[in-house]
Structure formats: structure tokens, C-alpha cells
Amino acid sequence: MEIKDKGAGIYVANGSVINPNGHTFEIKYTGSANESGTGILYDSTATNTTDVDIVNTSSDKGIVGIYTTGGTLTNTGTIIDRSGKSYGIYSDGANVINSGTLTMGDKGKGVLSTGGDVTLTGTSVITVGGNEAIGVYTRGTGNLIKADTGSQMTIGNSSYGFINEGTGNTVISNATVSNVGDNTVFVFSKDAAGTVVNNSQLTSTGSKNYGLYSAGTVINNANINYGSGVGNVGIYSINGGTASNSGGASITVGASSVGNPNPSDNYYAIGMAAGYYGDASSPAYTGNILNSGTINVTGENSIGMYGTESGTTVTNNGVINLSASNTVGMYLDNGAYGINNGIIQSSGSGLKRIVGVVVKNGSTIENNGTIQINAEEAVGLAAKGNAAGRNIGIIKNYGTLNITGVGARDKVIPSEGQALGKDMGGVKIHAPVGASTATISVNGTPVIPELATTSAEEYKEMEVSTIGMYIDTSNRRFTRPITGLSELSSLRKADLIIGNEAAQNTTGKYIQVSPQILAPYNQMILTNPQIEKVEYLFRFIDLDGECCTKSDRRNNTKCLYGKNSIYRMGRSR
């Protein structure tokens, strides 16, 4: 049947039924370029058993195989987009149950729902082409989008499995997903009140893919194997969302592409990422990621977990395996807060320049777990400042560091104003382009988060004259001083950064730091006679300096006193 502008081939009203009698219904659009049409229109609850072929000869907007406006539409037929840029099923408020086969071309949409639940049953098969095609796209409120066990989905290059642009929607996938190629996103959601639960194993044979790219709550219960290709990201938490990789689930990422003449061609592979630092066109935002499973970093220059911006949290309760040189377990930037309660470890032999955690530009790492690395020039915990070497990251080590190999160091902490190394300018995490078409606009297309990361230059030997150590004053948890300082023959000064935990636990105006807290640091100083000067940096005293120290005859610091003024900074010599 041939239709023109806004035409419908068959209009089915009040629960009527079409008997296809074994034939395929072909809808051919020959109307205006700026208009569209529909093959079959259902206005109420119905079951479609008719196979539909869509042929579009002139519409830039794309045409619709089945359009439904109310009740529940169940499709058991086969809908094929012969020309690209078409919609298999378009729901304007109706629930959709697909048990049939939807095969869509480039820029095609399997199911578009402006409201209503979408269910892909165990016999559902959706295949979409490339160039921003979408399997299921929803814009409703409070809807459930579910792919049952046995359902199948195949995604072409530069395309999406699911897009959720609604409010308070839940996306649950148990589908079997075919291997993806390049520039794909399995689930993209900008729904801050929404939930994504992924039970589908994801595998990539190409590059620059994202598994789950989402605001709101994300729970991943299945393996994501993106170890092939370069620049793949397993999970990315945006706009203040929280994403979790469950125990028993693994995320594997391969190599990054770095050092290209054009920095925009650099792409980093990351297991889990959170937050965006902001630029002239897009404001900064936070994210939160939690790993309770396993993250495997198998390619060079790649990262296990990455977070940026104050308010972003990065927590590892599981295992991060680093099996390639020049890799980082956790990278924190711009005030992000990281917690390692699990294990960050190297895996394999002949490795070089592996870093457990990089903490940069006012970020904080709290290590309660184990960092175990055996690699040449390995570093357990590396602190950095901003471009000027200021605002150095804070290291709180309550856990275990076991860093071995030629030139290996437990910690690297530059003094204020001393840059640790040179950043790689213009490095970006790649995101596919948005899903805009003539008739569907994906507002808030995913931004491309830029990432400053480590380079080999950061691990070259340097003359260190000053080192800083954070002291937790809560009297409940005790940080440990840096070990191995005897190897730093040029070290002359130690900054002891006295934390504000004591001030947060009392309303008293004057505070004394317990000698028990100071004891291991006194021992560290005594066993390193090259240290000629100790300076205390108080995070809880007035700037005009009401603070003092009391020492014994061996220059052990027995007591520290300060006037309580939380979050201010002072100095005592």
C-alpha cells in the first residue's frame, strides 16, 4: 500500500483484528520529505500478527510500521525496515509487549514509547543498524522497560540498545546481547530518578564503546568484557547518580589510545568512571561508583576506576587487577573522594610503571584495604597538585601497602608548589554522538568528559627535599607514616598534616592531640636523621596561629595543641 503525507495504511479501531492470511503487508511512503506516515494504526488494546515491510522513498522524518495510542499492543509479527530511519513500533501512551521480530536499518528505532511500559518477551528479537539507531527509546514517566530472559538484541556501530529520557523509569535487561563493534552504548539514561538493572553479559570486539552510561541508580550484575579494541568504558555514572558493580560481576577493559598528534584522538579505557569537570558549554557534575566485584585492566595506559569533582565518590570493595604496564587502579581528580576497602593489585610479570592510586588537585584517598603491586617503578599512592603544583591530593593510609620492584615506592607526595609531573593535554573519554533525528531529539546528548591522567614522566626519579604525611586525629583510626624514607637521601623536611577529625568530635575550644597518635611519626623521624626540619600543618586552628608543640629532650613531639576552628589552616614549627 502506498501512502503520502500523514497517511495510515490500515486504521484498526475498537479492538478489531487484522487477518494477514499468511501475507506480508508492505507500506510504501512517497509523500513530502518533511512529513511521515504509518502502516497500521491501533487505537486500543490489540494483538498484531501482521508482518510489515517498511519502504521509505522520500521522508526525512522516517515512517512508522505500527502506531498505537491506547491500551496494550502485543506484537507477534515481523517488522522490517527496508530503507532506514524508520520506527518498528511507535507508542503514544500505550503499553507495548513485543514477542516478534523488529529489524531496523540505520537510524531506525525498534520501539519508541512516549509513555507506557515496554516488555520484550523471551521470543523478542530486535536488530538495529548503525548511525544512531536505537533498540528501545522511552520518554515516559514511571514506566517499566524490561527485556526478559531469552530476548535478543543486536546493535550496529554508533548505536544504542536502550535510551531512557523519561522520569522515574526502570530499565531491566536480561536480554542476550550480541557482540558489539564500535561506538555503541548499551544503556544510556539521563533519568536522575530512574533505575538501570543490567543482567545481560556484554562483549565488545571493537573500540570506544560504553556499557552503562547513566544518571540515577545503576546496578550491574553481569560480566562486561570490553577487553578488545581501545578506549572502552564499562560503566559511567553522570549527573549525581550512583552506579554499582555487584559482587560476582566483572568488568574487563583493554588498552587506551594515547600520544596521538591530535589530543582529541586520545581515548582511555576505564572500568568505572564518575563525574565531569565542566567546560564553557557544560557545567561540572558529580557521579558515584562502587565496585564490589572485579575490574580487570588488561591494556596499557588504562584505568580501573576514575572520579572527578567534589562530591564524587569512588569506592572499591572488590578487586582491581592491573595486568598491563602504565596502568592505574584508581584515579581521583578535582576534589573527588576515593575509598579503597578492597584489593588493588598487579597481575603478571615484566610490568612497569603501575600506580595503585593517583590522588590529584584536592582529592582524597582513604586506603583501608590492600595495595599490592610488583612492577618496575611502581607507586602505591601518588599525590599530585593542580597545574601549578598547588592543592595537592590528600592520602589517608589505614591499610596495607606492599609495593615491590626496581625503583618501586609506597608513596609519592610532592611539596606544595612542586608539580609531580606533566599532564597529557586534551585527553578525552570518548562518548558516541547523540541520538537526534528529524523526529526524535535526545536532549542532553552525552557530553565528552575530559580526563587528565598519568604519563610515564611522572615516575622518573626526582630530587625530593620535602614530604607530607596526613595524621588522622580521631583517636579511633590511626594513619601510618610513609616507610622507606631512608632511600630519599635528599629529603630534608617533613610536613605533618594534622587532620580535623579531633575538632569534629568535640565542642571544646582547645585541643590536644594524643601522644599515641604521634608515636609512629616520631619513630619515623628518629630513624631518618636526614630530616632536619618538621613542620605541622593544622587543619583546625585559627590563621593567627594559636598553636604550639611540646617536645622532649630527643626532639620527640609529645603533644600538639590547637585552637578549634574547623577547616581553617595554620602552621607550627
VOGUGU-773362 format. One record per residue (C-alpha): residue in three letters; x, y negated, z negated. Coordinates in pm, whole numbers. Example, Ala and Ser with C-alpha at 12.3 -4.5 7.8 and 13.67 -1.06 7.14 Angstrom:
<rs>
- res; x; y; z
- ALA; 1230; 450; -780
- SER; 1367; 106; -714
</rs>
This chain:
<rs>
- res; x; y; z
- MET; 0; 0; 0
- GLU; 129; -345; 91
- ILE; 71; -640; -143
- LYS; 158; -1008; -141
- ASP; 170; -1289; -399
- LYS; 34; -1182; -741
- GLY; -134; -882; -585
- ALA; -216; -548; -751
- GLY; -236; -226; -555
- ILE; -480; -48; -790
- TYR; -672; -201; -1082
- VAL; -783; 60; -1339
- ALA; -1044; -67; -1588
- ASN; -1218; 68; -1898
- GLY; -1028; 396; -1924
- SER; -1082; 509; -1566
- VAL; -846; 771; -1424
- ILE; -646; 792; -1101
- ASN; -621; 1136; -944
- PRO; -299; 1129; -737
- ASN; -387; 1466; -582
- GLY; -19; 1553; -556
- HIS; 76; 1238; -367
- THR; 318; 951; -443
- PHE; 181; 600; -443
- GLU; 414; 357; -263
- ILE; 378; -12; -340
- LYS; 544; -248; -93
- TYR; 575; -619; -164
- THR; 600; -857; 134
- GLY; 493; -1184; -29
- SER; 674; -1502; -123
- ALA; 1023; -1496; -271
- ASN; 913; -1686; -584
- GLU; 614; -1460; -659
- SER; 563; -1100; -761
- GLY; 309; -817; -763
- THR; 202; -494; -935
- GLY; 150; -140; -816
- ILE; -105; -17; -1076
- LEU; -268; -233; -1346
- TYR; -426; -69; -1655
- ASP; -637; -292; -1884
- SER; -694; -42; -2166
- THR; -575; 289; -2311
- ALA; -488; 526; -2030
- THR; -258; 805; -1912
- ASN; -74; 752; -1587
- THR; 8; 1070; -1395
- THR; 73; 900; -1062
- ASP; 422; 888; -916
- VAL; 506; 538; -794
- ASP; 769; 425; -543
- ILE; 851; 52; -557
- VAL; 969; -118; -238
- ASN; 1052; -487; -262
- THR; 1131; -663; 63
- SER; 1108; -1028; -41
- SER; 1052; -1111; -412
- ASP; 1340; -1267; -606
- LYS; 1148; -1207; -929
- GLY; 1110; -835; -886
- ILE; 785; -638; -884
- VAL; 618; -403; -1133
- GLY; 538; -35; -1097
- ILE; 282; -15; -1381
- TYR; 142; -314; -1570
- THR; -59; -261; -1891
- THR; -242; -515; -2109
- GLY; -408; -328; -2396
- GLY; -435; -12; -2599
- THR; -177; 258; -2534
- LEU; -33; 355; -2198
- THR; 109; 705; -2169
- ASN; 318; 768; -1860
- THR; 397; 1117; -1736
- GLY; 466; 1017; -1377
- THR; 788; 937; -1195
- ILE; 853; 572; -1111
- ILE; 1138; 494; -871
- ASP; 1275; 151; -787
- ARG; 1385; 177; -425
- SER; 1508; -182; -389
- GLY; 1645; -301; -725
- LYS; 1531; -582; -954
- SER; 1201; -410; -1042
- TYR; 1017; -306; -1361
- GLY; 907; 50; -1417
- ILE; 653; -30; -1690
- TYR; 561; -384; -1799
- SER; 360; -401; -2123
- ASP; 185; -724; -2214
- GLY; 88; -625; -2569
- ALA; 12; -254; -2520
- ASN; 189; 39; -2682
- VAL; 394; 245; -2437
- ILE; 464; 619; -2453
- ASN; 692; 736; -2175
- SER; 715; 1108; -2110
- GLY; 800; 1067; -1744
- THR; 1098; 961; -1537
- LEU; 1195; 599; -1470
- THR; 1472; 543; -1214
- MET; 1559; 177; -1170
- GLY; 1807; 8; -938
- ASP; 2048; -279; -1002
- LYS; 1897; -549; -1229
- GLY; 1598; -323; -1288
- LYS; 1414; -272; -1619
- GLY; 1280; 67; -1725
- VAL; 1035; -68; -1984
- LEU; 965; -433; -2066
- SER; 744; -494; -2370
- THR; 628; -836; -2488
- GLY; 450; -671; -2782
- GLY; 363; -319; -2891
- ASP; 553; -6; -2985
- VAL; 764; 184; -2732
- THR; 821; 559; -2762
- LEU; 1046; 763; -2536
- THR; 940; 1124; -2594
- GLY; 1158; 1431; -2562
- THR; 1081; 1457; -2190
- SER; 1152; 1092; -2112
- VAL; 1431; 1022; -1862
- ILE; 1546; 665; -1794
- THR; 1821; 584; -1546
- VAL; 1918; 224; -1474
- GLY; 2162; 85; -1219
- GLY; 2424; -183; -1265
- ASN; 2443; -561; -1274
- GLU; 2243; -636; -1592
- ALA; 1987; -359; -1568
- ILE; 1809; -264; -1894
- GLY; 1661; 64; -2012
- VAL; 1417; -79; -2269
- TYR; 1371; -451; -2331
- THR; 1142; -571; -2612
- ARG; 1033; -917; -2722
- GLY; 752; -836; -2966
- THR; 717; -873; -3342
- GLY; 719; -591; -3596
- ASN; 736; -319; -3333
- LEU; 899; 23; -3335
- ILE; 1114; 117; -3037
- LYS; 1205; 484; -3064
- ALA; 1387; 732; -2842
- ASP; 1306; 1086; -2955
- THR; 1543; 1380; -2956
- GLY; 1562; 1523; -2606
- SER; 1502; 1192; -2430
- GLN; 1774; 1096; -2184
- MET; 1928; 764; -2083
- THR; 2187; 679; -1819
- ILE; 2328; 325; -1798
- GLY; 2510; 177; -1498
- ASN; 2806; -61; -1510
- SER; 2745; -407; -1665
- SER; 2408; -295; -1802
- TYR; 2224; -227; -2129
- GLY; 2045; 62; -2294
- PHE; 1824; -139; -2531
- ILE; 1776; -514; -2577
- ASN; 1573; -645; -2872
- GLU; 1489; -1014; -2865
- GLY; 1185; -994; -3089
- THR; 1139; -1044; -3462
- GLY; 1137; -772; -3726
- ASN; 1161; -489; -3473
- THR; 1317; -149; -3541
- VAL; 1518; 35; -3276
- ILE; 1587; 405; -3342
- SER; 1776; 612; -3088
- ASN; 1803; 990; -3090
- ALA; 1847; 999; -2713
- THR; 2110; 1188; -2520
- VAL; 2318; 918; -2354
- SER; 2532; 988; -2050
- ASN; 2893; 871; -2041
- VAL; 2914; 500; -1962
- GLY; 3156; 328; -1728
- ASP; 3248; -40; -1763
- ASN; 3099; -349; -1932
- THR; 2800; -181; -2092
- VAL; 2617; -239; -2422
- PHE; 2411; 48; -2556
- VAL; 2208; -165; -2803
- PHE; 2205; -545; -2809
- SER; 1983; -713; -3068
- LYS; 1960; -1079; -3168
- ASP; 1683; -998; -3419
- ALA; 1811; -1114; -3758
- ALA; 1516; -944; -3930
- GLY; 1546; -628; -3724
- THR; 1699; -286; -3777
- VAL; 1900; -64; -3544
- VAL; 1950; 302; -3633
- ASN; 2172; 492; -3392
- ASN; 2175; 872; -3396
- SER; 2297; 902; -3035
- GLN; 2653; 1007; -2958
- LEU; 2814; 750; -2729
- THR; 3103; 821; -2494
- SER; 3282; 589; -2255
- THR; 3504; 672; -1961
- GLY; 3564; 306; -1876
- SER; 3656; -29; -2028
- LYS; 3508; -332; -2206
- ASN; 3206; -154; -2349
- TYR; 3015; -223; -2671
- GLY; 2828; 45; -2860
- LEU; 2608; -153; -3101
- TYR; 2610; -537; -3072
- SER; 2360; -668; -3320
- ALA; 2229; -910; -3579
- GLY; 2016; -773; -3862
- THR; 2077; -432; -4011
- VAL; 2270; -168; -3817
- ILE; 2317; 193; -3927
- ASN; 2533; 420; -3713
- ASN; 2502; 792; -3786
- ALA; 2666; 932; -3474
- ASN; 3010; 952; -3318
- ILE; 3116; 672; -3084
- ASN; 3404; 785; -2863
- TYR; 3535; 484; -2673
- GLY; 3892; 609; -2663
- SER; 3920; 592; -2283
- GLY; 3976; 265; -2099
- VAL; 4074; -63; -2264
- GLY; 3901; -330; -2469
- ASN; 3610; -122; -2601
- VAL; 3432; -218; -2926
- GLY; 3233; 33; -3129
- ILE; 3014; -192; -3348
- TYR; 2989; -573; -3361
- SER; 2789; -749; -3637
- ILE; 2666; -1100; -3549
- ASN; 2462; -1386; -3699
- GLY; 2494; -1279; -4062
- GLY; 2391; -919; -4002
- THR; 2518; -608; -4178
- ALA; 2644; -306; -3986
- SER; 2739; 28; -4141
- ASN; 2919; 331; -4006
- SER; 2789; 622; -4211
- GLY; 2991; 896; -4372
- GLY; 3045; 1180; -4128
- ALA; 3033; 946; -3827
- SER; 3348; 850; -3638
- ILE; 3435; 557; -3413
- THR; 3728; 600; -3175
- VAL; 3877; 316; -2971
- GLY; 4171; 323; -2734
- ALA; 4412; 65; -2601
- SER; 4386; -311; -2563
- SER; 4492; -515; -2262
- VAL; 4722; -795; -2379
- GLY; 5004; -1008; -2246
- ASN; 4826; -1090; -1921
- PRO; 4926; -1414; -1740
- ASN; 4571; -1542; -1786
- PRO; 4480; -1512; -2158
- SER; 4112; -1471; -2067
- ASP; 4207; -1136; -1918
- ASN; 4320; -1007; -2258
- TYR; 4075; -764; -2420
- TYR; 4107; -600; -2760
- ALA; 3975; -261; -2861
- ILE; 3818; -274; -3208
- GLY; 3636; -10; -3409
- MET; 3411; -252; -3601
- ALA; 3402; -634; -3574
- ALA; 3212; -911; -3756
- GLY; 3167; -1287; -3718
- TYR; 3260; -1556; -3470
- TYR; 3483; -1857; -3533
- GLY; 3281; -2108; -3327
- ASP; 3370; -2347; -3049
- ALA; 3240; -2661; -2879
- SER; 2938; -2480; -2736
- SER; 2857; -2218; -3001
- PRO; 2857; -2258; -3382
- ALA; 3050; -2021; -3604
- TYR; 2862; -1734; -3763
- THR; 2934; -1452; -4001
- GLY; 2883; -1078; -3998
- ASN; 2929; -790; -4239
- ILE; 3070; -447; -4165
- LEU; 3104; -137; -4381
- ASN; 3286; 180; -4282
- SER; 3205; 493; -4481
- GLY; 3310; 728; -4203
- THR; 3622; 745; -3990
- ILE; 3769; 491; -3749
- ASN; 4037; 620; -3511
- VAL; 4261; 368; -3334
- THR; 4439; 564; -3061
- GLY; 4571; 292; -2828
- GLU; 4834; 21; -2867
- ASN; 4756; -335; -2979
- SER; 4416; -236; -3115
- ILE; 4237; -292; -3448
- GLY; 4032; -74; -3681
- MET; 3817; -345; -3846
- TYR; 3808; -719; -3772
- GLY; 3630; -1006; -3950
- THR; 3633; -1384; -3927
- GLU; 3473; -1678; -4111
- SER; 3398; -1749; -4475
- GLY; 3101; -1538; -4577
- THR; 3202; -1246; -4356
- THR; 3280; -924; -4541
- VAL; 3480; -629; -4414
- THR; 3468; -316; -4632
- ASN; 3638; 16; -4576
- ASN; 3514; 301; -4795
- GLY; 3621; 564; -4545
- VAL; 3932; 637; -4341
- ILE; 4108; 429; -4075
- ASN; 4360; 630; -3872
- LEU; 4625; 441; -3673
- SER; 4788; 674; -3421
- ALA; 4949; 421; -3184
- SER; 5219; 156; -3220
- ASN; 5137; -213; -3265
- THR; 4803; -141; -3431
- VAL; 4632; -299; -3733
- GLY; 4398; -128; -3977
- MET; 4210; -440; -4087
- TYR; 4241; -799; -3961
- LEU; 4087; -1087; -4161
- ASP; 4075; -1449; -4046
- ASN; 3926; -1789; -4137
- GLY; 3817; -1709; -4492
- ALA; 3678; -1358; -4439
- TYR; 3684; -1124; -4739
- GLY; 3812; -770; -4700
- ILE; 3788; -478; -4940
- ASN; 3969; -150; -4892
- ASN; 3834; 121; -5119
- GLY; 3932; 399; -4880
- ILE; 4238; 502; -4685
- ILE; 4427; 319; -4411
- GLN; 4695; 544; -4271
- SER; 4922; 611; -3978
- SER; 4885; 935; -3789
- GLY; 5160; 1080; -3572
- SER; 5532; 1031; -3522
- GLY; 5756; 784; -3342
- LEU; 5531; 490; -3430
- LYS; 5642; 126; -3456
- ARG; 5507; -199; -3598
- ILE; 5191; -75; -3764
- VAL; 5024; -307; -4018
- GLY; 4773; -188; -4274
- VAL; 4601; -525; -4328
- VAL; 4658; -873; -4185
- VAL; 4501; -1145; -4401
- LYS; 4510; -1492; -4246
- ASN; 4405; -1852; -4294
- GLY; 4240; -1845; -4636
- SER; 4107; -1492; -4608
- THR; 4137; -1242; -4893
- ILE; 4213; -872; -4905
- GLU; 4129; -670; -5215
- ASN; 4301; -335; -5192
- ASN; 4161; -76; -5431
- GLY; 4244; 219; -5211
- THR; 4546; 365; -5038
- ILE; 4750; 223; -4752
- GLN; 4990; 488; -4628
- ILE; 5199; 413; -4321
- ASN; 5510; 579; -4182
- ALA; 5642; 372; -3890
- GLU; 5942; 168; -3792
- GLU; 5897; -194; -3910
- ALA; 5570; -103; -4077
- VAL; 5397; -350; -4311
- GLY; 5134; -256; -4565
- LEU; 4984; -600; -4632
- ALA; 5075; -906; -4423
- ALA; 4960; -1257; -4513
- LYS; 4950; -1545; -4266
- GLY; 4851; -1909; -4269
- ASN; 4690; -2127; -4008
- ALA; 4874; -2270; -3707
- ALA; 5072; -2498; -3937
- GLY; 5154; -2219; -4179
- ARG; 4912; -2354; -4441
- ASN; 4619; -2187; -4618
- ILE; 4796; -1853; -4645
- GLY; 4578; -1547; -4695
- ILE; 4544; -1402; -5045
- ILE; 4646; -1046; -5130
- LYS; 4495; -872; -5435
- ASN; 4650; -529; -5465
- TYR; 4496; -293; -5721
- GLY; 4562; 17; -5515
- THR; 4848; 220; -5374
- LEU; 5094; 118; -5102
- ASN; 5310; 391; -4953
- ILE; 5497; 226; -4666
- THR; 5793; 412; -4519
- GLY; 6014; 397; -4212
- VAL; 6313; 195; -4096
- GLY; 6256; -171; -4180
- ALA; 5924; -98; -4350
- ARG; 5785; -341; -4611
- ASP; 5499; -316; -4856
- LYS; 5401; -681; -4819
- VAL; 5496; -986; -4614
- ILE; 5386; -1320; -4760
- PRO; 5539; -1645; -4627
- SER; 5564; -1954; -4843
- GLU; 5320; -2238; -4783
- GLY; 5409; -2423; -4465
- GLN; 5605; -2133; -4321
- ALA; 5429; -1967; -4030
- LEU; 5469; -1590; -4029
- GLY; 5473; -1558; -3655
- LYS; 5343; -1679; -3325
- ASP; 4982; -1612; -3234
- MET; 4880; -1493; -2893
- GLY; 4679; -1780; -2748
- GLY; 4342; -1728; -2585
- VAL; 4294; -1365; -2681
- LYS; 3928; -1270; -2650
- ILE; 3695; -988; -2738
- HIS; 3515; -929; -2411
- ALA; 3133; -926; -2401
- PRO; 2927; -845; -2094
- VAL; 2730; -1123; -1935
- GLY; 2370; -1177; -2048
- ALA; 2066; -1007; -1902
- SER; 1900; -1306; -1733
- THR; 1685; -1251; -1425
- ALA; 1438; -1465; -1235
- THR; 1152; -1349; -1456
- ILE; 1320; -1238; -1780
- SER; 1560; -1457; -1974
- VAL; 1777; -1317; -2251
- ASN; 1802; -1624; -2468
- GLY; 2115; -1647; -2677
- THR; 2328; -1441; -2443
- PRO; 2609; -1277; -2647
- VAL; 2894; -1521; -2697
- ILE; 3252; -1408; -2638
- PRO; 3428; -1406; -2974
- GLU; 3792; -1510; -2955
- LEU; 4045; -1323; -3160
- ALA; 4391; -1429; -3273
- THR; 4584; -1115; -3356
- THR; 4931; -992; -3438
- SER; 5219; -984; -3195
- ALA; 5544; -796; -3212
- GLU; 5721; -1121; -3303
- GLU; 5554; -1115; -3644
- TYR; 5753; -813; -3752
- LYS; 6102; -938; -3670
- GLU; 6333; -977; -3966
- MET; 6333; -1327; -4114
- GLU; 6508; -1509; -4396
- VAL; 6264; -1522; -4688
- SER; 6352; -1771; -4961
- THR; 6011; -1781; -5137
- ILE; 5749; -1517; -5200
- GLY; 5399; -1543; -5351
- MET; 5203; -1295; -5562
- TYR; 4842; -1313; -5683
- ILE; 4769; -1234; -6051
- ASP; 4418; -1124; -6146
- THR; 4330; -1274; -6489
- SER; 4005; -1086; -6554
- ASN; 4177; -862; -6815
- ARG; 3977; -577; -6662
- ARG; 4166; -512; -6341
- PHE; 4539; -561; -6302
- THR; 4710; -656; -5979
- ARG; 5052; -508; -5914
- PRO; 5363; -708; -5825
- ILE; 5540; -662; -5494
- THR; 5803; -391; -5502
- GLY; 6126; -363; -5309
- LEU; 6227; -730; -5353
- SER; 6589; -626; -5407
- GLU; 6607; -582; -5028
- LEU; 6544; -957; -4983
- SER; 6887; -1092; -5062
- SER; 6791; -1447; -4959
- LEU; 6496; -1463; -5200
- ARG; 6541; -1750; -5449
- LYS; 6191; -1847; -5564
- ALA; 5870; -1667; -5663
- ASP; 5524; -1827; -5670
- LEU; 5285; -1655; -5910
- ILE; 4927; -1748; -5812
- ILE; 4716; -1731; -6129
- GLY; 4361; -1631; -6031
- ASN; 4047; -1800; -6163
- GLU; 3883; -1482; -6296
- ALA; 3951; -1583; -6658
- ALA; 3780; -1918; -6605
- GLN; 3477; -1747; -6457
- ASN; 3438; -1525; -6763
- THR; 3433; -1796; -7030
- THR; 3293; -2142; -7101
- GLY; 3595; -2226; -7315
- LYS; 3784; -2540; -7223
- TYR; 4132; -2395; -7279
- ILE; 4252; -2057; -7162
- GLN; 4546; -1833; -7246
- VAL; 4648; -1561; -7004
- SER; 4723; -1234; -7183
- PRO; 5087; -1118; -7201
- GLN; 4966; -774; -7092
- ILE; 4869; -922; -6755
- LEU; 5209; -1091; -6719
- ALA; 5425; -795; -6829
- PRO; 5477; -625; -6489
- TYR; 5564; -957; -6328
- ASN; 5823; -1031; -6598
- GLN; 5974; -692; -6529
- MET; 5981; -765; -6158
- ILE; 6169; -1092; -6218
- LEU; 6421; -928; -6456
- THR; 6505; -658; -6204
- ASN; 6561; -914; -5926
- PRO; 6831; -1153; -6051
- GLN; 6848; -1328; -5713
- ILE; 6520; -1504; -5806
- GLU; 6632; -1836; -5955
- LYS; 6300; -2012; -5999
- VAL; 5944; -1914; -6083
- GLU; 5652; -2146; -6014
- TYR; 5298; -2085; -6140
- LEU; 5005; -2193; -5925
- PHE; 4690; -2216; -6136
- ARG; 4354; -2189; -5963
- PHE; 4158; -2309; -6268
- ILE; 4330; -2619; -6410
- ASP; 4294; -2992; -6359
- LEU; 4507; -3155; -6094
- ASP; 4656; -3389; -6352
- GLY; 4829; -3084; -6493
- GLU; 4719; -2979; -6840
- CYS; 4904; -2652; -6833
- CYS; 5218; -2505; -6982
- THR; 5417; -2188; -7023
- LYS; 5590; -2037; -7324
- SER; 5896; -1818; -7274
- ASP; 6117; -1604; -7495
- ARG; 6497; -1602; -7505
- ARG; 6524; -1385; -7196
- ASN; 6304; -1624; -6996
- ASN; 6013; -1381; -7000
- THR; 5689; -1574; -6972
- LYS; 5497; -1474; -7283
- CYS; 5190; -1695; -7243
- LEU; 5022; -1921; -6989
- TYR; 4784; -2195; -7096
- GLY; 4549; -2398; -6878
- LYS; 4255; -2636; -6899
- ASN; 3944; -2476; -6750
- SER; 3826; -2645; -6429
- ILE; 3721; -2370; -6191
- TYR; 3853; -2366; -5834
- ARG; 4099; -2650; -5878
- MET; 4467; -2602; -5817
- GLY; 4761; -2708; -6034
- ARG; 5126; -2628; -6081
- SER; 5355; -2546; -6374
- ARG; 5727; -2497; -6353
</rs>
